Amino acid sequence: MRSTAVRRTALAAAAASLVLLVSACGGEGSGGGTKDDTKAKGKESAAAEPATKALTAAELEKVALVQGDVKAHKIVKAGPQDDIAAKDVKTDKAECEPLARAVAAAPMGEPVATVKVRATAEPDVKNAGKDGAIEGAFDITTSLIALSSYEGQGAADAFSALKSAGASCADGFTLTMAGNEQKILKLTEAKVSGGDEAVAWTMTAEQEGEKLPFNVAVVRKGGTFVSFSSYNLMAPEGVLPLPTAVIDAQAAKLG
Protein backbone atom coordinates (compact mmCIF):
# COMPACT_ATOMS: atom_id res chain seq x y z
CA MET A 1 0.00 0.00 0.00
CA ARG A 2 1.35 3.43 -0.88
CA SER A 3 2.28 5.79 1.92
CA THR A 4 -0.64 8.06 1.01
CA ALA A 5 -3.04 5.18 1.49
CA VAL A 6 -1.45 4.33 4.81
CA ARG A 7 -1.86 7.91 5.99
CA ARG A 8 -5.47 8.03 4.83
CA THR A 9 -6.22 4.74 6.54
CA ALA A 10 -4.71 6.03 9.79
CA LEU A 11 -6.68 9.23 9.41
CA ALA A 12 -9.86 7.22 9.02
CA ALA A 13 -9.89 6.14 12.63
CA ALA A 14 -10.15 9.76 13.73
CA ALA A 15 -11.97 11.28 10.78
CA ALA A 16 -14.73 8.73 10.70
CA SER A 17 -15.72 9.50 14.26
CA LEU A 18 -15.34 13.25 13.81
CA VAL A 19 -16.78 13.91 10.41
CA LEU A 20 -19.34 11.34 9.43
CA LEU A 21 -19.83 8.40 11.72
CA VAL A 22 -21.43 10.53 14.40
CA SER A 23 -24.82 11.99 15.13
CA ALA A 24 -26.87 13.42 17.94
CA CYS A 25 -29.29 11.26 19.93
CA GLY A 26 -31.07 9.46 17.09
CA GLY A 27 -34.67 8.52 17.84
CA GLU A 28 -37.88 10.20 18.81
CA GLY A 29 -37.57 13.58 20.44
CA SER A 30 -33.87 13.98 19.57
CA GLY A 31 -32.70 17.38 18.53
CA GLY A 32 -30.31 20.19 19.18
CA GLY A 33 -29.96 23.70 20.46
CA THR A 34 -30.81 25.49 17.24
CA LYS A 35 -34.56 25.81 17.84
CA ASP A 36 -34.52 29.61 18.08
CA ASP A 37 -32.19 29.99 15.10
CA THR A 38 -34.25 27.79 12.83
CA LYS A 39 -37.45 29.60 13.80
CA ALA A 40 -35.89 32.97 13.07
CA LYS A 41 -34.33 31.99 9.77
CA GLY A 42 -37.10 29.85 8.34
CA LYS A 43 -39.85 32.42 7.92
CA GLU A 44 -39.34 33.00 4.20
CA SER A 45 -39.39 29.29 3.38
CA ALA A 46 -42.20 28.52 5.79
CA ALA A 47 -44.50 31.29 4.53
CA ALA A 48 -45.44 29.36 1.40
CA GLU A 49 -45.83 26.01 3.15
CA PRO A 50 -49.06 24.58 4.58
CA ALA A 51 -48.98 23.19 8.11
CA THR A 52 -47.61 19.66 8.13
CA LYS A 53 -48.23 16.67 10.37
CA ALA A 54 -45.01 14.90 11.26
CA LEU A 55 -44.36 11.29 10.35
CA THR A 56 -43.94 8.90 13.24
CA ALA A 57 -40.78 6.85 13.70
CA ALA A 58 -42.57 3.84 12.19
CA GLU A 59 -43.62 5.91 9.17
CA LEU A 60 -40.07 7.22 8.73
CA GLU A 61 -38.81 3.64 8.75
CA LYS A 62 -41.11 2.90 5.79
CA VAL A 63 -39.70 5.73 3.67
CA ALA A 64 -36.04 5.25 4.65
CA LEU A 65 -33.74 3.42 2.25
CA VAL A 66 -33.35 -0.33 2.72
CA GLN A 67 -31.17 -2.96 1.10
CA GLY A 68 -32.02 -3.28 -2.58
CA ASP A 69 -33.18 0.32 -3.04
CA VAL A 70 -29.86 1.47 -4.54
CA LYS A 71 -27.93 -0.66 -7.00
CA ALA A 72 -24.40 -1.68 -5.92
CA HIS A 73 -24.86 -0.29 -2.41
CA LYS A 74 -25.13 -1.95 0.98
CA ILE A 75 -27.75 -0.28 3.17
CA VAL A 76 -28.05 -0.95 6.89
CA LYS A 77 -29.55 0.74 9.91
CA ALA A 78 -27.13 3.10 11.63
CA GLY A 79 -25.45 1.67 14.71
CA PRO A 80 -24.21 2.97 18.07
CA GLN A 81 -21.01 4.24 16.45
CA ASP A 82 -23.15 6.79 14.61
CA ASP A 83 -24.42 8.43 17.79
CA ILE A 84 -23.01 11.38 19.67
CA ALA A 85 -24.82 13.69 22.07
CA ALA A 86 -26.09 16.92 20.51
CA LYS A 87 -24.45 18.92 23.29
CA ASP A 88 -21.09 17.50 22.18
CA VAL A 89 -21.32 19.04 18.69
CA LYS A 90 -19.86 22.55 18.87
CA THR A 91 -18.53 25.16 16.45
CA ASP A 92 -16.25 28.17 16.71
CA LYS A 93 -18.86 30.23 14.83
CA ALA A 94 -22.45 30.13 16.05
CA GLU A 95 -23.79 30.72 12.55
CA CYS A 96 -22.14 27.49 11.37
CA GLU A 97 -23.89 25.23 13.88
CA PRO A 98 -26.56 24.00 11.39
CA LEU A 99 -23.76 22.83 9.09
CA ALA A 100 -22.02 21.03 11.94
CA ARG A 101 -25.27 19.26 12.74
CA ALA A 102 -25.66 18.22 9.10
CA VAL A 103 -22.09 16.91 9.01
CA ALA A 104 -22.87 14.86 12.12
CA ALA A 105 -26.27 13.73 10.77
CA ALA A 106 -27.78 15.31 13.87
CA PRO A 107 -31.28 16.82 13.58
CA MET A 108 -31.89 20.47 14.33
CA GLY A 109 -34.67 22.01 16.34
CA GLU A 110 -37.21 19.60 17.82
CA PRO A 111 -38.06 16.78 15.42
CA VAL A 112 -40.85 14.40 16.35
CA ALA A 113 -38.82 11.39 15.22
CA THR A 114 -35.47 10.55 13.62
CA VAL A 115 -34.33 7.44 11.76
CA LYS A 116 -30.80 6.88 10.46
CA VAL A 117 -29.35 4.47 7.93
CA ARG A 118 -25.95 3.98 6.30
CA ALA A 119 -25.43 3.47 2.56
CA THR A 120 -22.03 2.18 1.41
CA ALA A 121 -21.05 1.72 -2.21
CA GLU A 122 -19.81 -1.77 -2.99
CA PRO A 123 -16.06 -1.85 -3.83
CA ASP A 124 -14.96 -2.61 -7.35
CA VAL A 125 -13.56 -6.15 -7.19
CA LYS A 126 -12.56 -6.41 -10.85
CA ASN A 127 -8.92 -5.75 -9.98
CA ALA A 128 -8.77 -8.10 -7.01
CA GLY A 129 -5.33 -9.64 -6.81
CA LYS A 130 -3.75 -6.94 -8.95
CA ASP A 131 -1.61 -3.98 -7.93
CA GLY A 132 -3.73 -1.45 -6.10
CA ALA A 133 -6.36 -3.96 -5.06
CA ILE A 134 -5.80 -3.22 -1.37
CA GLU A 135 -6.21 0.50 -1.91
CA GLY A 136 -9.27 -0.22 -4.02
CA ALA A 137 -10.91 -1.82 -1.00
CA PHE A 138 -10.90 1.60 0.66
CA ASP A 139 -12.06 3.46 -2.47
CA ILE A 140 -15.74 3.47 -1.53
CA THR A 141 -18.16 6.22 -0.62
CA THR A 142 -20.19 5.89 2.56
CA SER A 143 -23.19 8.06 3.39
CA LEU A 144 -24.84 8.48 6.78
CA ILE A 145 -28.48 9.39 6.18
CA ALA A 146 -30.71 10.94 8.82
CA LEU A 147 -34.46 11.34 8.27
CA SER A 148 -36.22 13.66 10.72
CA SER A 149 -39.89 14.60 10.81
CA TYR A 150 -41.28 17.88 12.13
CA GLU A 151 -44.66 19.34 12.98
CA GLY A 152 -45.78 22.53 11.26
CA GLN A 153 -42.98 24.50 9.62
CA GLY A 154 -40.13 22.84 11.53
CA ALA A 155 -38.56 21.14 8.52
CA ALA A 156 -38.78 24.29 6.36
CA ASP A 157 -37.25 26.34 9.17
CA ALA A 158 -34.39 23.86 9.58
CA PHE A 159 -33.70 23.88 5.85
CA SER A 160 -33.65 27.67 5.72
CA ALA A 161 -31.25 27.86 8.67
CA LEU A 162 -28.92 25.33 7.06
CA LYS A 163 -28.87 27.15 3.73
CA SER A 164 -28.11 30.42 5.50
CA ALA A 165 -25.25 28.74 7.36
CA GLY A 166 -23.77 27.51 4.08
CA ALA A 167 -23.67 31.06 2.74
CA SER A 168 -22.16 32.44 5.96
CA CYS A 169 -19.51 29.74 6.45
CA ALA A 170 -18.09 29.32 2.94
CA ASP A 171 -14.61 30.23 4.19
CA GLY A 172 -14.65 27.38 6.67
CA PHE A 173 -15.09 26.82 10.38
CA THR A 174 -13.96 24.55 13.18
CA LEU A 175 -16.21 21.97 14.73
CA THR A 176 -15.67 19.87 17.82
CA MET A 177 -17.34 16.52 18.39
CA ALA A 178 -16.97 14.68 21.67
CA GLY A 179 -13.92 16.78 22.47
CA ASN A 180 -12.16 16.15 19.14
CA GLU A 181 -11.52 19.11 16.85
CA GLN A 182 -12.00 19.04 13.09
CA LYS A 183 -11.18 22.01 10.85
CA ILE A 184 -13.32 22.58 7.77
CA LEU A 185 -11.12 24.54 5.38
CA LYS A 186 -13.76 25.51 2.86
CA LEU A 187 -17.09 24.53 1.38
CA THR A 188 -18.60 25.01 -2.05
CA GLU A 189 -22.25 24.68 -2.94
CA ALA A 190 -22.99 21.75 -5.25
CA LYS A 191 -25.90 21.05 -7.57
CA VAL A 192 -28.56 18.71 -6.19
CA SER A 193 -32.30 18.24 -6.61
CA GLY A 194 -35.19 16.41 -4.99
CA GLY A 195 -38.21 16.91 -2.77
CA ASP A 196 -39.63 20.38 -2.28
CA GLU A 197 -36.16 21.86 -1.94
CA ALA A 198 -32.60 20.60 -1.77
CA VAL A 199 -29.10 21.93 -1.14
CA ALA A 200 -25.60 20.42 -0.98
CA TRP A 201 -21.98 21.34 -0.39
CA THR A 202 -18.61 19.77 -1.03
CA MET A 203 -16.15 20.33 1.81
CA THR A 204 -12.51 19.84 2.68
CA ALA A 205 -11.53 18.89 6.22
CA GLU A 206 -8.01 18.89 7.67
CA GLN A 207 -6.56 16.97 10.59
CA GLU A 208 -2.91 16.34 11.43
CA GLY A 209 -1.83 17.68 8.04
CA GLU A 210 -4.10 15.36 6.06
CA LYS A 211 -6.95 16.73 3.95
CA LEU A 212 -10.12 14.75 3.49
CA PRO A 213 -12.91 15.68 1.06
CA PHE A 214 -16.50 14.98 1.99
CA ASN A 215 -19.91 16.36 1.23
CA VAL A 216 -23.25 17.15 2.80
CA ALA A 217 -26.63 17.23 1.08
CA VAL A 218 -30.14 17.88 2.38
CA VAL A 219 -33.52 17.19 0.83
CA ARG A 220 -36.78 18.41 2.36
CA LYS A 221 -40.17 17.00 1.44
CA GLY A 222 -43.03 18.53 3.39
CA GLY A 223 -42.27 18.02 7.07
CA THR A 224 -39.47 15.51 6.46
CA PHE A 225 -35.87 16.70 6.48
CA VAL A 226 -33.20 14.28 5.20
CA SER A 227 -29.46 14.86 5.47
CA PHE A 228 -26.72 12.91 3.68
CA SER A 229 -23.17 13.12 5.08
CA SER A 230 -20.70 11.32 2.81
CA TYR A 231 -17.00 10.52 2.61
CA ASN A 232 -14.46 8.39 0.75
CA LEU A 233 -11.06 7.85 2.38
CA MET A 234 -9.31 7.41 -0.96
CA ALA A 235 -10.91 10.31 -2.82
CA PRO A 236 -8.41 12.81 -4.24
CA GLU A 237 -8.12 16.06 -2.32
CA GLY A 238 -11.05 18.30 -3.13
CA VAL A 239 -12.73 15.70 -5.35
CA LEU A 240 -15.73 13.74 -4.09
CA PRO A 241 -18.88 13.59 -6.24
CA LEU A 242 -22.22 13.69 -4.47
CA PRO A 243 -23.77 10.22 -3.99
CA THR A 244 -26.52 11.10 -6.46
CA ALA A 245 -27.81 7.52 -6.80
CA VAL A 246 -28.40 7.42 -3.04
CA ILE A 247 -29.91 10.90 -2.88
CA ASP A 248 -32.21 10.28 -5.85
CA ALA A 249 -33.40 6.94 -4.45
CA GLN A 250 -34.16 8.45 -1.04
CA ALA A 251 -35.93 11.46 -2.57
CA ALA A 252 -38.08 9.12 -4.66
CA LYS A 253 -39.17 7.20 -1.54
CA LEU A 254 -40.30 10.43 0.10
CA GLY A 255 -42.90 10.73 -2.66
N, C-alpha and C positions, 0 to 999 in steps of 0.2 A: 504494500500500500504506500502511495506517495506520502511525503511528509505533510502536504496540505490536507490530505484525507485524514491523517492521524490527528492533526490539529483540530479539524472540524469534528471528528468523532469525540475528541476530548471535550471540545466546547459543548457538544450536545448534552452532556450530563448536566451542565449548568443552564444552558440556553433553553432546553426543553422545559425545565421547571419554571424559568423566569418569563419566557416569552409566550409559549403556547400551551403547555400541558398544565395550565392552571386555570382556576375559575373561582368565583365567589359563591359559596353556599348554594349549590344547585338544589332545586326542589321548590315546593310550594312556599310562597312567602319570602323567597330569597330576594335580595336586592342590595342597593348600595346607598351611599350618602348623597346622591345627586338629585334627589327629589325636587328640591327648590330650583336647581339649575334647569332641569328638564322642563319644569312647568313654565319658567320664565322664557325659555328659548323656543318653546314649541308652539307658541300662539299662532304664528303664521301658517304652519303646516296644519295645525288642528282646526283652524277656522273653517276649512272646506270639508272637514270630515264629520260624518254622522257619529253619534255615540255608539260605542261598540261594546258588546258583551265578551268578556274574556273567555278563552278556551280553558277547560280544566286540564290538569296534568294528563288524565287519560286521553283527552281529545288531542293534546299536543303529541302524545305518543303515536297516535294514528297518522299524523301528518309529518312526523319526523322520518328521515331517511332510514331505511333498513337494508340489510344485505340483499343484493339483487337489483336495487334501484339505480345504481350507477355502474356501468360496464367497467370491468377491470379495476374495481375498487373493493376493499374490504371495509364493511361498515359495522361498527359495534357500539354498544352503549358506552358512554364515558365512564371511567372508573374513578376510584378514590384519588389517584394521582392527578386528576384533573380538577381537584377542588382546593381552593384556598379562601380563607375568610375575606370578605369584602373589606373589612377594616385594615387588612394587610396589603391592600393595593393602594399605593400612594404615588403622587407625582410632584415634581418640583414646581409645576405651574398648575394652578387650580383649573384653568381653562382647558387643560389637556386631560383631565380626569375621565371624561367620556371615552376618549381614545384608549386610555389605559384599561378601562373596563372591557372594551371591545377586544383588545389584545388578549386579555385574560379570559375571554368568553364569560364575563361576569355581567349579569343584567343590571340595568340602571333603574333608578326610581323604585317603585313598589309593584313588581309583577305579581300576578295572581299565581302563576305556576311557571316553572322552568324545566326543560328537558334538554339533555345534552348527549350528543353522539360524536363518534370519531370516524372520519372517512380517510382511508389510507390507500393511495394508488398502489397497485400491485407492481413489484419490480420487474424489469425486463430481464427475462432469464435466457434470452437467445444467445448471449455471450458467456453463459456459464462455463467455467473451465478455461476461459481465455484470459489474456491480460486485461486487467481492469474489472474483472468480474466481481472482486471483493468490493471495490468502490461502487460498482453498479448496484450492489445490494443496499447502499445508503442513498442512492439517487432516486428517492421517492418523495412525493409531496403528501403531507399529512394535514388534515384540516379538523380543528375542533369546532363543532357546530353547536350553538346554544339557541334554543327556541324559547322565547318568553312571551307570555300573554298578559295583556293589560286591559283593565276596564277603561271605558271612556276614551279620552285622548292620550292615554299614557304612552302608547307605542309611538304615536306621531310626535309627541313631545320628546321622547328619547331619541328618535331619529334626528329631529331638528337640532338637539343639543350636540349630538355626535357630529353632524355635518359642520356645525359652527366650530367645534373643536378642531376638525381637520383643517379648516381655513386659518385658524389662529395658531396652530402648532406645526405649520409646514417646515419650519426651520429646526424642528426636533425638540425633544424634551427628555427628561430622565424619569424613569418609573422604578419603584421599589416594590417587590413582591416578597412577602415573608422575610423581610430583612435583607434581601439580595437586590443589588442595584443593576439596572440595565439601561444603557444610554441609547436612545433612538436618535440617530444622526440626522435623518431627514425623512420626509414622506411626500409622496407625489400621488395626486388623485388619479385613479385608473377608471377605465370605462367598464361599466357593469349595468345590467338591466334585470328586471324582475319585480313582481308584486306591484304595489301601488307606487313605490319609490325605492330606489337602491343607490348605494354609494360604496366606493371602495378606494383603498390606498395601497400602494406598494411602499415598503419601509426598509430601512437599513439599520440594524442594531449593531452595537459594538461592545465587546467584552474581552478584556485581557488581550487587546490588540487584534482580535479576530473580528471580522465583519460578517454578519449573517443577514441575508435578505429574507423578508417574509411579507405577508400581506394580510389585510383585514378587509372584509366586505360585509355589508349589511343589506338585508332585504326586508322591507316592511309590507305586510299585507293585512289591511284592516288593523285589528288590535294585536297582531302577532309580529314580533320583532325577532329576526333571526340574524345572528352574527356568525361569520366564518373567519377563523384565525388560522392561517396556514404557513407552513415552513417546509423547507427541503434542505437538509444539511449539506448537500453537495452542489447546490445551485451556485452558479457564478455570482460574484459580488454584484449586487444591484440588479440581478436578473432572476425573477421568479414570476412566471405567468400566473394569473388568477386561476383557481381551480374551476373553470367555467362549467365543466360537466357536472360537478358537484352542486354548484350554485344553481344552475338551470334545473337540475332534477329536484332540488329542494323547493325552488320557487314554484315548480309545476305542481308539487304535492300540496302547496298552500291553496291552490285553486285560483 
